[in-house]
Amino acid sequence: MEYSISDLQEMTVHQQEQIEQNQQLLLLREERLKYLNQRQTKQENLCLKHHIEQQEIKNLRLKILQNQINQKKNSNSTFGLFEKTKYFFLFYINHFLFL
């Protein structure tokens, strides 16, 4: 089958149109992929930020609990020292009263 010059020119025009359409489609797909990658990165960053905030909250709670424990220890230590001093004082008074 032989093609005329006009047939070949039509085929060429048609193929050129297909190439342009494919290029536009490729460009749109590349832009879509870029957008999706950016969106995924933003979501990952938000997720990471949320995780970091949760860890900071946990750390703050632990610090608060540790401070409460230290305050109780200091309170107990002070109370223990008071009790020891009171018993020593009573012993001292009783010892000298019976001499």
TAWOTA-V855747 format. One record per residue. N is the residue number from 1. RES is the residue in one small letter. SS is DSSP state (H for helix, E for strand, - for the rest). PHI is phi as a letter, one per 20 degrees, with the letter a starting at -180 (999 if undefined). OMEGA is omega in whole degrees, -180 to 180 (999 if undefined). Layout:
BEGIN
N&RES&SS&PHI&OMEGA ; N&RES&SS&PHI&OMEGA
END
This chain:
BEGIN
1&m&-&999&-179 ; 2&e&-&d&-180 ; 3&y&-&d&176 ; 4&s&-&e&180 ; 5&i&H&f&179 ; 6&s&H&f&177 ; 7&d&H&f&-180 ; 8&l&H&f&179 ; 9&q&H&f&177 ; 10&e&H&f&178 ; 11&m&H&f&180 ; 12&t&H&f&179 ; 13&v&H&f&-180 ; 14&h&H&f&179 ; 15&q&H&f&178 ; 16&q&H&f&177 ; 17&e&H&f&178 ; 18&q&H&f&179 ; 19&i&H&f&179 ; 20&e&H&f&178 ; 21&q&H&f&179 ; 22&n&H&f&177 ; 23&q&H&f&178 ; 24&q&H&f&178 ; 25&l&H&f&178 ; 26&l&H&f&179 ; 27&l&H&f&178 ; 28&l&H&f&180 ; 29&r&H&f&177 ; 30&e&H&f&178 ; 31&e&H&f&178 ; 32&r&H&f&179 ; 33&l&H&f&178 ; 34&k&H&f&178 ; 35&y&H&f&-180 ; 36&l&H&f&178 ; 37&n&H&f&178 ; 38&q&H&f&179 ; 39&r&H&f&178 ; 40&q&H&f&179 ; 41&t&H&f&178 ; 42&k&H&f&180 ; 43&q&H&f&178 ; 44&e&H&f&179 ; 45&n&H&f&178 ; 46&l&H&f&179 ; 47&c&H&f&178 ; 48&l&H&f&178 ; 49&k&H&f&178 ; 50&h&H&f&180 ; 51&h&H&f&179 ; 52&i&H&f&178 ; 53&e&H&f&178 ; 54&q&H&f&178 ; 55&q&H&f&178 ; 56&e&H&f&177 ; 57&i&H&f&179 ; 58&k&H&f&179 ; 59&n&H&f&178 ; 60&l&H&f&178 ; 61&r&H&f&179 ; 62&l&H&f&178 ; 63&k&H&f&179 ; 64&i&H&f&179 ; 65&l&H&f&179 ; 66&q&H&f&177 ; 67&n&H&f&178 ; 68&q&H&f&179 ; 69&i&H&f&-180 ; 70&n&H&f&177 ; 71&q&H&f&178 ; 72&k&H&f&179 ; 73&k&H&f&180 ; 74&n&H&f&178 ; 75&s&H&f&179 ; 76&n&H&f&179 ; 77&s&H&f&179 ; 78&t&H&f&178 ; 79&f&H&f&178 ; 80&g&H&f&178 ; 81&l&H&f&178 ; 82&f&H&f&180 ; 83&e&H&f&179 ; 84&k&H&f&180 ; 85&t&H&f&180 ; 86&k&H&f&179 ; 87&y&H&f&178 ; 88&f&H&f&179 ; 89&f&H&f&178 ; 90&l&H&f&178 ; 91&f&H&f&-179 ; 92&y&H&f&179 ; 93&i&H&f&-180 ; 94&n&H&f&-178 ; 95&h&H&f&-179 ; 96&f&H&e&178 ; 97&l&H&f&-178 ; 98&f&-&e&178 ; 99&l&-&e&999
END
